[in-house]
Amino acid sequence: MLGQDVLAVLKRARIEAVGLRRADLDITDPAAVRAAVEGFTVVVNCAAWTDVDGAETAEEAATAVNGTGVRVLAEACAAAHVRLLHVSTDYVLPGDASEPYREDTATGPVNAYGRSKLVGEQAVTELLPQDGYVVRTAWLYGEHGPNFVATMLKLAAQRDTLDVVDDQHGQPTWSYALARRLVELGQAALKGWAMGGIYHGTASGRTTWMGLARETYRLSGLDPERIRPTTSEAFVRPAVRPAFSVLAHDRWDEAGMAPLADWREQLAEALATPAFKALAGAARDGRAG
């Protein structure tokens, strides 16, 4: 999802880029990774094990991609003097705060996925203290691949009401908006405007999953009252979810950039794209997409 958006943003900006899929490059293969990064100035790593629940019973496999593979990539970038932009997650944090997490807040993942992603973060900051950029994101949705917003619209065509969790707080982030920011960060890095380290690539503001679902319906011409609040206890899953995933955005100011737009603004822009408009139209017509 995010990788396709990054390539689309680069194409629109007329910046030459090469996109490699999992079938094209195994990031746990040191020789292949070294050959892949040679000759480039910036690498954006969107590769990840993203099955949060699956990681609970396959933590070693998740860490191979999210941790070991990232270390291999960071080592190759360090050897080739290439800047690395690595996408991480709010799940490296404990999720028990009441105020937005700063970039320098102590980590403390509560599930296997978070632990695997933390291994990757640590590799980047250790091996590329100047040329490594860890961009944490959260609650990502977009046109490509499965995501919460698309699921809510598809279910609208199948059910009269939906029960959605209202006790988890976060920042819904449009993948295309994050892709634009990653490209901007890469350009700032090359110009020496942005220092390496941890950045928070999430939308401004905050809401709950129920709040996101209701706003999605409202903007799509559907009745938001069809979304009913419930608690996390009603949807027990293998992996514990952080209750609070709101991130602060202080470091963007240091790089001369404003934080990403408010989540409502991003959602409105996303829902105006053809893919989401088609889903919304099907939902209004009562057709399951």
C-alpha positions in Angstrom: 0.0 0.0 0.0 2.5 2.6 1.1 5.2 1.5 -1.3 2.9 2.0 -4.3 2.0 5.5 -3.0 5.7 6.4 -2.6 6.4 5.4 -6.2 3.3 7.4 -7.4 4.5 10.5 -5.5 8.0 10.1 -7.0 6.7 9.7 -10.5 4.5 12.8 -10.1 7.6 14.8 -8.9 9.6 13.4 -11.8 12.2 11.9 -9.5 13.8 8.7 -10.8 13.2 5.7 -8.7 13.1 1.9 -8.7 10.5 0.0 -6.8 11.4 -3.6 -5.7 8.7 -6.0 -4.6 9.2 -9.0 -2.2 9.6 -11.2 -5.2 12.4 -8.9 -6.5 14.5 -8.6 -3.3 14.8 -10.6 -0.1 15.9 -8.0 2.4 17.4 -10.7 4.6 19.9 -11.6 1.9 23.0 -9.4 2.5 24.6 -9.9 -0.9 21.4 -9.1 -2.8 20.7 -6.1 -0.6 24.2 -4.7 -1.1 23.8 -5.0 -4.9 20.3 -3.4 -4.8 21.3 -0.2 -2.9 24.5 0.4 -4.8 24.3 3.6 -6.9 21.3 5.2 -5.1 21.3 8.2 -2.8 18.1 7.4 -0.7 16.4 4.1 0.1 12.9 4.1 1.5 12.1 0.8 3.2 8.4 0.0 3.2 8.9 -3.8 3.5 7.5 -5.3 6.6 5.7 -8.2 8.2 2.4 -6.5 9.0 0.3 -9.4 10.3 0.0 -8.2 13.9 -1.9 -11.2 15.2 0.1 -13.7 13.2 3.3 -12.4 14.8 2.1 -13.7 18.1 2.8 -17.3 17.0 5.5 -16.5 14.5 7.6 -13.9 16.2 10.9 -15.3 14.8 9.6 -15.0 11.3 8.3 -11.5 11.9 11.6 -10.4 13.4 13.5 -11.9 10.5 11.7 -9.3 8.2 11.1 -6.4 10.6 14.3 -6.7 12.5 17.1 -8.8 10.9 16.2 -7.7 7.4 16.2 -4.0 8.4 19.7 -4.5 10.0 20.9 -6.1 6.7 19.5 -3.1 4.8 21.0 -0.6 7.3 24.4 -2.3 7.0 24.3 -2.1 3.2 23.2 1.6 3.3 26.0 2.4 5.7 28.6 0.7 3.5 27.4 2.5 0.4 26.8 5.9 2.1 23.2 5.8 1.3 20.5 7.5 3.4 17.8 5.1 4.7 14.2 6.1 5.4 12.7 3.3 7.4 9.0 3.1 8.2 8.2 1.9 11.7 5.1 1.9 13.9 3.5 3.3 17.1 3.4 -0.3 18.3 7.0 0.0 19.6 5.5 2.2 22.4 3.6 0.9 25.4 0.3 2.5 24.6 -0.6 3.5 28.2 0.0 7.3 28.0 -2.5 10.1 28.3 -0.4 12.7 26.3 1.1 12.3 22.9 4.3 10.3 22.8 7.4 12.3 22.0 10.0 11.0 19.6 12.4 10.4 22.5 9.9 8.6 24.7 11.1 5.2 26.1 9.9 2.3 24.0 8.0 -0.7 25.4 6.0 -2.8 22.9 3.2 -4.9 24.2 3.1 -7.5 21.5 5.3 -9.5 19.2 4.8 -7.3 16.2 6.0 -4.3 18.2 9.0 -6.1 19.5 10.0 -7.1 15.9 9.6 -3.6 14.7 11.7 -2.2 17.6 14.6 -4.5 16.6 14.5 -2.8 13.2 14.4 0.7 14.7 17.4 -0.1 16.9 19.4 -1.3 13.9 18.8 1.9 11.9 19.7 4.2 14.8 22.7 2.2 15.7 24.2 1.7 12.2 23.1 5.0 10.6 23.1 7.6 13.4 23.4 10.4 10.9 21.9 9.0 7.7 19.1 6.8 9.1 15.5 8.2 9.4 13.0 6.1 11.4 9.4 7.3 10.5 6.8 5.9 12.8 3.3 5.8 11.5 0.0 4.4 12.7 -3.6 3.5 11.7 -2.6 3.6 8.0 -5.2 3.4 5.2 -5.1 3.9 1.5 -6.2 2.8 -2.0 -3.9 -0.2 -2.2 -4.4 -3.2 0.0 -6.8 -4.0 2.8 -7.4 -1.3 5.5 -9.9 -0.2 8.0 -11.5 2.6 6.0 -12.1 0.3 3.0 -13.5 -2.4 5.2 -16.0 0.0 6.9 -17.3 1.0 3.4 -17.6 -2.6 2.2 -19.4 -3.6 5.4 -21.8 -0.7 4.9 -23.2 -2.5 1.9 -23.7 -5.7 4.0 -24.9 -4.6 7.4 -27.3 -2.1 8.8 -25.2 -1.3 11.9 -21.6 -1.9 12.9 -20.1 -2.1 16.4 -16.7 -0.4 16.4 -14.2 0.0 19.2 -14.3 3.4 21.0 -11.6 2.9 23.6 -8.5 2.9 21.5 -7.1 6.3 20.5 -4.9 7.2 17.6 -4.2 9.2 14.4 -5.7 7.7 11.2 -3.1 8.4 8.5 -3.6 8.3 4.7 -0.8 6.4 3.1 -0.5 8.8 0.2 0.0 11.7 2.7 2.7 9.8 4.4 4.3 8.9 1.0 4.4 12.7 0.2 6.1 13.3 3.5 8.6 10.5 3.0 9.6 12.0 -0.3 9.9 15.5 1.3 12.0 14.1 4.1 14.3 12.3 1.6 14.8 15.6 -0.3 15.5 17.5 3.0 18.0 14.8 4.0 19.9 15.2 0.8 20.1 18.9 1.2 21.2 18.6 4.8 18.1 20.2 6.2 16.8 17.2 8.2 19.0 15.3 10.7 18.8 11.5 11.1 16.8 10.0 13.9 13.1 9.3 14.8 10.2 11.2 13.3 6.5 10.6 13.8 4.6 10.3 10.5 1.0 10.4 11.6 -1.9 12.8 11.0 -2.5 15.6 13.4 -5.4 15.4 15.8 -6.8 12.2 17.4 -9.8 10.0 17.4 -11.0 6.5 18.1 -11.7 3.7 15.6 -15.4 4.5 16.1 -14.7 8.2 15.4 -12.9 7.2 12.2 -15.7 4.9 11.1 -18.4 7.6 11.7 -16.4 10.3 9.9 -15.9 7.9 7.0 -19.6 7.3 6.8 -20.5 11.0 7.1 -18.1 12.1 4.4 -19.4 9.2 2.2 -23.0 10.2 2.4 -23.9 7.4 4.8 -25.6 7.7 8.2 -22.8 7.8 10.9 -25.3 6.7 13.5 -25.1 3.2 11.9 -21.7 2.9 13.7 -22.2 1.9 17.4 -19.6 2.2 20.1 -18.1 -0.9 21.8 -15.0 -1.8 23.8 -11.9 -3.7 23.1 -13.1 -6.4 25.4 -15.8 -7.2 22.9 -13.2 -8.0 20.2 -10.5 -10.1 21.9 -7.6 -10.8 19.5 -4.4 -12.7 19.8 -2.2 -9.6 20.0 -2.8 -6.9 22.5 -3.5 -3.5 20.9 -2.2 -0.3 22.5 -5.0 1.8 24.0 -3.3 5.1 23.2 -1.3 5.6 20.0 -1.3 9.3 19.7 2.2 10.6 18.7 3.7 14.1 19.0 5.3 15.8 16.0 8.0 18.0 17.4 10.9 16.9 15.1 9.3 18.1 11.9 9.8 21.7 13.1 13.6 21.0 13.3 13.5 19.9 9.7 11.6 23.0 8.6 8.4 21.1 7.9 4.9 21.4 9.4 3.3 18.2 10.9 1.0 16.3 8.6 -2.5 17.6 8.2 -5.4 16.8 10.6 -6.8 13.3 10.2 -10.2 14.6 9.0 -8.6 16.6 6.3 -6.6 13.6 5.1 -9.6 11.4 5.2 -11.7 13.8 3.1 -8.9 14.0 0.5 -8.5 10.2 0.5 -12.3 9.6 0.1 -12.3 11.9 -3.0 -10.0 9.4 -4.8 -11.5 7.1 -7.4 -11.1 3.8 -5.4 -12.7 5.2 -2.3 -15.5 6.9 -4.2 -16.3 3.7 -5.9 -16.5 1.9 -2.5 -18.7 4.7 -1.1 -21.0 4.5 -4.1 -21.4 0.8 -3.7 -22.1 1.3 0.0 -24.8 3.8 -0.7 -26.4 1.5 -3.3 -26.2 -1.4 -0.9 -23.8 -3.4 -3.1 -21.0 -5.3 -1.5 -17.8 -4.5 -3.3 
